[in-house]
Amino acid sequence: MESLLQRSTGIQQIPFFLLVVSCGISSGTLMVIAMLLHIAVCHCTNTPFWGPIVSSRIFHHSLIFIAIFFGCSFLTIPFNDGNISPLFKYMERSIPLLLVAIIAQLNEMTFRTAWYGILISLFFILLSVAQHPAWDGHRLLGPFSSPNTLAGLIAVMIPVVMFGIIKYRKKYFYQVLLATFLALISIIIMICTGSRNAYGVFGISFFILLWFVYRYHDLISLRVMGIIAVLSVIVVASIAPLILTQRLDRNLQQDGRVYLMQSGLRLAMEHPIVGIGVGNWGKIYKERFEKDNPNHEKNIQSPHNIYLHVFNETGIIGLSGFLLLIIYQMKVLYSSISQSYRINKKAFPYTVGFGLSIVSVYLFGLLDYDFFSRHMMQLHWLMWGLCLCATYKKKES
């Protein structure tokens, strides 16, 4: 009987695993398969269709703040000639959050399944880069539209990978060994993208995680993380000095980002209340600012800052909704982690791993706008759903 229960629990994790992978590789088809398989599994095993967090207060509050975010943006449309279709696209890309709430069953295997899904997704991304090793000058971009896109995805996924390595190193040695190798390769690939923004985001998340490991009193993991840091520096110095020299010694003024932000600030001052309209930034930039860009960049669609982008297109009204959502998310993460430490001073809560990905998305958005891409938004909402699951699980236990 116990064996049958374990097998049934494992089968129920398959749709959840496919959902995580579908977000990690941005596959809508796989997401649909995950949902259909969940329906079939529920029917065959006579288990509830809805996950436990669907009826939870924390999930309902999260939906309210998401509705405020989108509602504030919709509110500006009649006053600034904005395009409503991008907002519907953004809403569609939040579907992973709803699917996590429906599919995740929150037993002992759930979070390990999520870790496996992120590992497989990262492996798929690295495999895609190996199959299409495209370079833009000295910067690796692989099959993606830009090196920053590839670097951003790695910077967002790597905290979960590293968290799992520490969390599971005692129980699942061989999986952790493979995950460590995958993490090292990912860091090298990220360095080869030449994305200074990703370097900074990864550095911040790495040292935050290091602090939590110190609180966890895991001296072996501390040593391993120190070795990874040293090996990364050695590898960088050995195989990628030209990339680092070109990127780190380059003045921001030369790549036009300072000019883009200056242009964004001008638009913010001219249209502070409702903005210039959703989807209109690229058009107005082309008409007014493109010719004076010091780096002669063409067809830019954002000031390379997600906060300034939202401010430009939807004004103070839209930015307020966005900031309220972020503040709410940070409050939930802080409360959940604090509660874990009140219960156990040597805790290492799952909200640390998934929460670091959320923080990485918002940090990366300070100098890039990949937050609005399909892949990054799906990952963001997946990670937030996992944070809600971990928070709910902690409160229930």
C-alpha positions as CSV (number, residue, x, y, z in Angstrom):
1,M,0.0,0.0,0.0
2,E,2.8,2.4,0.9
3,S,4.5,1.7,-2.4
4,L,1.3,2.4,-4.3
5,L,0.8,5.7,-2.5
6,Q,4.4,6.8,-3.3
7,R,3.9,5.8,-6.9
8,S,0.6,7.7,-7.1
9,T,2.3,10.8,-5.5
10,G,5.1,10.5,-8.1
11,I,2.6,10.3,-11.0
12,Q,0.8,13.4,-9.7
13,Q,4.1,15.4,-9.9
14,I,4.5,14.7,-13.6
15,P,2.1,17.5,-14.8
16,F,3.8,19.9,-12.3
17,F,7.2,18.9,-13.6
18,L,6.1,19.5,-17.2
19,L,4.6,22.9,-16.2
20,V,8.0,24.0,-14.7
21,V,9.9,22.9,-17.8
22,S,7.3,24.6,-20.1
23,C,8.0,27.9,-18.4
24,G,11.8,27.3,-18.3
25,I,11.9,26.7,-22.0
26,S,8.9,28.9,-23.0
27,S,6.8,26.2,-24.6
28,G,3.1,26.9,-24.8
29,T,2.5,23.4,-26.2
30,L,4.2,21.7,-23.2
31,M,2.1,23.9,-20.9
32,V,-1.1,22.7,-22.5
33,I,0.1,19.1,-22.2
34,A,0.8,19.6,-18.5
35,M,-2.7,20.9,-17.9
36,L,-4.3,18.1,-19.9
37,L,-2.2,15.5,-18.1
38,H,-3.2,17.0,-14.8
39,I,-6.9,16.6,-15.7
40,A,-6.3,13.0,-16.7
41,V,-4.3,12.2,-13.5
42,C,-7.0,13.8,-11.3
43,H,-9.6,11.7,-13.0
44,C,-7.7,8.4,-12.7
45,T,-6.6,8.9,-9.1
46,N,-9.8,10.5,-7.8
47,T,-7.8,13.5,-6.5
48,P,-9.0,17.1,-6.3
49,F,-8.6,19.1,-9.5
50,W,-7.8,22.3,-7.6
51,G,-4.5,22.7,-5.7
52,P,-4.7,23.6,-2.0
53,I,-3.5,27.2,-2.4
54,V,-6.4,28.1,-4.8
55,S,-8.7,28.8,-1.8
56,S,-5.9,30.4,0.4
57,R,-6.0,34.0,1.5
58,I,-2.4,34.6,0.3
59,F,-3.3,33.5,-3.3
60,H,-6.4,35.7,-3.3
61,H,-4.4,38.7,-2.0
62,S,-1.9,38.1,-4.7
63,L,-4.6,38.1,-7.4
64,I,-5.9,41.4,-6.0
65,F,-2.5,43.1,-6.4
66,I,-2.0,41.7,-9.8
67,A,-5.4,43.0,-10.8
68,I,-4.4,46.4,-9.4
69,F,-1.3,46.4,-11.5
70,F,-3.1,45.6,-14.7
71,G,-6.1,47.8,-13.8
72,C,-3.9,50.9,-13.3
73,S,-2.4,50.3,-16.8
74,F,-5.8,49.8,-18.4
75,L,-7.1,52.9,-16.7
76,T,-4.6,55.1,-18.7
77,I,-5.6,53.7,-22.1
78,P,-8.5,56.2,-22.9
79,F,-6.2,59.2,-22.0
80,N,-3.0,58.5,-23.9
81,D,-3.9,56.6,-27.1
82,G,-2.2,53.5,-25.8
83,N,-2.4,50.0,-27.4
84,I,-4.4,47.6,-25.3
85,S,-3.1,44.4,-26.9
86,P,0.3,44.4,-25.1
87,L,-1.6,44.4,-21.8
88,F,-3.5,41.3,-22.8
89,K,-0.3,39.6,-23.8
90,Y,1.2,40.4,-20.3
91,M,-2.0,39.0,-18.7
92,E,-1.7,35.9,-20.8
93,R,2.0,35.4,-19.6
94,S,0.8,35.4,-16.0
95,I,-1.1,32.1,-16.7
96,P,1.8,30.0,-15.1
97,L,0.8,31.5,-11.7
98,L,-2.7,30.2,-12.1
99,L,-1.5,26.8,-13.3
100,V,0.9,26.4,-10.3
101,A,-2.1,27.1,-8.0
102,I,-4.1,24.5,-9.8
103,I,-1.5,21.7,-10.4
104,A,0.8,21.9,-7.3
105,Q,-0.2,19.5,-4.6
106,L,2.3,20.6,-2.0
107,N,3.6,17.3,-0.7
108,E,7.2,16.4,0.1
109,M,8.1,16.0,-3.6
110,T,6.7,19.2,-4.9
111,F,9.6,21.6,-4.4
112,R,12.2,18.9,-5.4
113,T,10.2,18.4,-8.6
114,A,10.3,22.2,-9.2
115,W,14.1,22.0,-8.8
116,Y,14.4,19.2,-11.3
117,G,12.3,21.1,-13.7
118,I,14.5,24.2,-13.5
119,L,17.6,22.0,-13.9
120,I,16.1,20.4,-17.1
121,S,15.1,23.8,-18.4
122,L,18.6,25.2,-17.8
123,F,20.1,22.1,-19.5
124,F,17.9,22.6,-22.5
125,I,19.0,26.3,-22.8
126,L,22.6,25.4,-22.6
127,L,22.1,22.6,-25.2
128,S,20.4,25.2,-27.5
129,V,23.4,27.5,-27.1
130,A,25.7,24.5,-28.0
131,Q,23.7,23.8,-31.1
132,H,23.6,27.4,-32.2
133,P,26.7,29.1,-30.8
134,A,26.0,32.5,-32.3
135,W,28.2,35.4,-31.3
136,D,27.6,39.2,-31.6
137,G,31.2,40.4,-31.8
138,H,32.8,38.9,-28.7
139,R,29.4,38.3,-27.0
140,L,27.6,35.0,-26.9
141,L,23.9,35.1,-27.7
142,G,23.2,31.5,-28.9
143,P,19.6,31.1,-30.4
144,F,18.3,34.2,-28.5
145,S,17.7,37.7,-29.8
146,S,20.5,39.3,-27.8
147,P,23.2,38.3,-25.3
148,N,21.3,40.1,-22.5
149,T,18.3,37.8,-23.0
150,L,20.4,34.7,-22.6
151,A,22.3,36.2,-19.6
152,G,19.0,37.3,-17.9
153,L,17.5,33.9,-18.1
154,I,20.5,32.3,-16.5
155,A,20.7,35.0,-13.8
156,V,17.1,34.3,-12.9
157,M,17.3,30.5,-12.9
158,I,20.7,30.0,-11.3
159,P,19.7,31.0,-7.8
160,V,17.1,28.1,-7.7
161,V,19.7,25.7,-9.0
162,M,22.2,26.7,-6.3
163,F,19.6,26.7,-3.6
164,G,18.7,23.1,-4.5
165,I,22.3,22.1,-4.5
166,I,22.6,23.2,-0.9
167,K,19.2,22.0,0.2
168,Y,19.6,18.4,-1.2
169,R,23.4,17.8,-1.0
170,K,23.0,15.3,1.8
171,K,20.2,13.2,0.4
172,Y,20.7,13.2,-3.4
173,F,24.5,13.3,-3.9
174,Y,24.6,12.3,-7.6
175,Q,21.8,14.7,-8.6
176,V,23.6,17.5,-6.7
177,L,26.9,16.7,-8.4
178,L,25.3,17.0,-11.9
179,A,23.5,20.2,-10.8
180,T,26.8,21.7,-9.6
181,F,28.5,20.9,-13.0
182,L,25.5,22.4,-14.7
183,A,25.7,25.6,-12.6
184,L,29.4,26.0,-13.4
185,I,28.8,25.7,-17.1
186,S,25.9,28.2,-16.8
187,I,28.1,30.7,-15.0
188,I,30.7,30.4,-17.8
189,I,28.0,30.9,-20.5
190,M,26.7,33.9,-18.6
191,I,30.1,35.4,-18.5
192,C,30.6,34.9,-22.2
193,T,27.4,36.9,-22.9
194,G,29.3,40.0,-21.7
195,S,26.2,41.3,-19.9
196,R,27.5,43.5,-17.1
197,N,23.9,43.7,-15.8
198,A,23.8,39.9,-15.4
199,Y,27.2,39.9,-13.7
200,G,25.9,42.4,-11.0
201,V,22.6,40.5,-10.5
202,F,24.3,37.2,-10.2
203,G,26.9,38.7,-7.7
204,I,24.1,40.1,-5.5
205,S,22.0,36.9,-5.5
206,F,25.2,34.8,-4.9
207,F,26.2,36.8,-1.8
208,I,22.6,37.0,-0.5
209,L,22.4,33.2,-0.8
210,L,25.8,32.9,0.9
211,W,24.4,34.8,3.9
212,F,21.5,32.5,4.2
213,V,23.8,29.5,4.0
214,Y,25.8,31.0,6.8
215,R,22.6,31.2,8.8
216,Y,21.9,27.6,7.8
217,H,25.3,26.7,9.5
218,D,26.3,24.6,6.5
219,L,30.1,24.9,6.5
220,I,30.6,22.4,3.7
221,S,28.3,24.4,1.4
222,L,30.0,27.6,2.4
223,R,33.3,26.0,1.3
224,V,31.9,24.7,-1.9
225,M,30.4,28.1,-2.8
226,G,33.8,29.7,-2.1
227,I,35.4,27.1,-4.4
228,I,32.8,27.9,-7.1
229,A,33.6,31.6,-6.8
230,V,37.3,31.0,-7.1
231,L,37.0,28.6,-10.0
232,S,34.7,31.1,-11.8
233,V,37.3,33.8,-11.4
234,I,40.1,31.4,-12.7
235,V,38.0,30.4,-15.7
236,V,37.1,34.0,-16.5
237,A,40.8,35.0,-16.3
238,S,41.7,32.0,-18.6
239,I,39.1,32.0,-21.3
240,A,37.2,35.3,-21.3
241,P,39.6,38.1,-20.5
242,L,38.9,39.9,-23.8
243,I,35.1,39.9,-23.1
244,L,35.5,41.3,-19.6
245,T,38.0,43.9,-20.6
246,Q,35.8,45.2,-23.4
247,R,32.6,45.2,-21.4
248,L,33.8,46.4,-17.9
249,D,36.1,49.1,-19.3
250,R,33.4,50.4,-21.6
251,N,31.7,53.6,-20.7
252,L,27.9,53.4,-20.4
253,Q,27.7,56.5,-22.5
254,Q,29.1,54.6,-25.5
255,D,26.4,52.0,-25.6
256,G,23.6,54.5,-25.4
257,R,21.9,53.4,-22.2
258,V,22.5,56.7,-20.4
259,Y,21.0,58.5,-23.5
260,L,18.0,56.1,-23.4
261,M,17.3,56.8,-19.8
262,Q,17.7,60.5,-20.3
263,S,15.2,60.2,-23.1
264,G,12.9,58.3,-20.8
265,L,13.2,60.9,-18.0
266,R,12.3,63.7,-20.5
267,L,9.1,61.7,-21.5
268,A,8.3,61.2,-17.9
269,M,8.5,64.9,-17.1
270,E,6.4,65.7,-20.2
271,H,3.6,63.1,-19.5
272,P,3.8,62.4,-15.7
273,I,0.2,61.4,-15.0
274,V,-1.0,58.9,-17.7
275,G,2.2,58.5,-19.8
276,I,2.5,58.3,-23.6
277,G,0.5,55.1,-24.0
278,V,1.2,51.4,-23.7
279,G,3.2,50.2,-26.7
280,N,4.1,53.8,-27.9
281,W,7.6,54.1,-26.5
282,G,9.4,52.7,-29.6
283,K,7.4,54.9,-32.0
284,I,8.1,58.1,-30.0
285,Y,11.8,57.3,-29.5
286,K,12.2,56.8,-33.3
287,E,10.5,60.1,-34.1
288,R,12.2,62.3,-31.5
289,F,15.4,60.7,-30.1
290,E,16.8,58.0,-32.4
291,K,18.8,60.4,-34.6
292,D,20.8,61.7,-31.6
293,N,21.7,58.4,-30.0
294,P,25.5,58.4,-29.6
295,N,25.7,54.7,-30.5
296,H,23.2,55.1,-33.4
297,E,21.0,52.3,-32.0
298,K,17.9,51.6,-34.1
299,N,14.4,50.4,-33.3
300,I,14.8,50.6,-29.5
301,Q,11.6,49.7,-27.7
302,S,12.4,50.7,-24.1
303,P,14.6,53.0,-22.0
304,H,16.3,49.8,-20.8
305,N,14.7,50.2,-17.4
306,I,11.4,48.5,-16.6
307,Y,10.4,51.0,-14.0
308,L,11.1,54.0,-16.3
309,H,9.4,52.1,-19.1
310,V,6.2,51.6,-17.1
311,F,6.4,55.3,-15.9
312,N,6.8,56.5,-19.5
313,E,3.9,54.5,-21.0
314,T,1.4,54.6,-18.1
315,G,2.5,57.5,-16.0
316,I,2.3,57.7,-12.2
317,I,-0.9,55.8,-12.3
318,G,0.6,52.7,-14.0
319,L,3.8,52.9,-12.1
320,S,2.0,53.0,-8.8
321,G,0.2,49.7,-9.6
322,F,3.5,48.1,-10.6
323,L,5.3,49.3,-7.4
324,L,2.4,48.1,-5.2
325,L,2.7,44.7,-6.7
326,I,6.5,44.6,-6.1
327,I,6.1,45.9,-2.5
328,Y,3.5,43.3,-1.8
329,Q,5.7,40.5,-3.1
330,M,8.7,41.6,-1.1
331,K,6.5,41.8,2.0
332,V,5.3,38.3,1.5
333,L,8.8,37.0,1.0
334,Y,10.1,38.8,4.1
335,S,7.3,37.7,6.3
336,S,7.6,34.1,5.2
337,I,11.4,33.9,5.7
338,S,11.1,35.7,9.1
339,Q,8.4,33.2,10.2
340,S,10.7,30.3,9.2
341,Y,13.5,31.7,11.4
342,R,11.1,32.2,14.3
343,I,10.4,28.5,14.2
344,N,13.9,27.3,13.5
345,K,17.0,29.5,13.8
346,K,18.9,27.3,11.4
347,A,16.1,27.3,8.7
348,F,16.8,27.3,5.0
349,P,13.3,28.0,3.6
350,Y,12.3,27.4,0.0
351,T,11.2,31.0,-0.3
352,V,14.9,31.9,-0.3
353,G,15.6,30.1,-3.5
354,F,12.5,31.1,-5.4
355,G,12.4,34.5,-3.9
356,L,16.0,35.2,-5.1
357,S,14.7,34.6,-8.6
358,I,12.0,37.2,-8.1
359,V,14.5,39.7,-6.8
360,S,16.9,38.9,-9.7
361,V,14.1,39.7,-12.2
362,Y,13.6,43.1,-10.6
363,L,17.3,43.8,-10.3
364,F,17.9,42.9,-13.9
365,G,15.1,45.2,-14.9
366,L,17.1,48.2,-13.7
367,L,19.2,48.1,-16.8
368,D,17.2,45.9,-19.2
369,Y,13.7,45.4,-20.3
370,D,13.5,41.6,-20.8
371,F,10.9,41.5,-18.0
372,F,8.4,42.2,-20.7
373,S,9.5,39.3,-22.9
374,R,7.3,36.1,-23.0
375,H,10.1,33.9,-21.6
376,M,11.0,36.1,-18.7
377,M,7.5,36.9,-17.7
378,Q,6.4,33.3,-17.6
379,L,9.5,32.4,-15.4
380,H,8.7,35.3,-13.1
381,W,5.1,34.2,-12.5
382,L,6.1,30.6,-12.2
383,M,8.6,31.6,-9.5
384,W,6.0,33.7,-7.7
385,G,3.6,30.8,-7.7
386,L,6.3,28.6,-6.1
387,C,6.9,31.3,-3.5
388,L,3.2,31.3,-2.7
389,C,3.3,27.5,-2.4
390,A,6.3,27.6,-0.1
391,T,4.7,30.3,2.1
392,Y,1.4,28.5,2.3
393,K,3.1,25.2,3.1
394,K,5.0,26.9,5.9
395,K,1.9,28.4,7.4
396,E,0.0,25.1,7.3
397,S,2.8,23.2,8.9
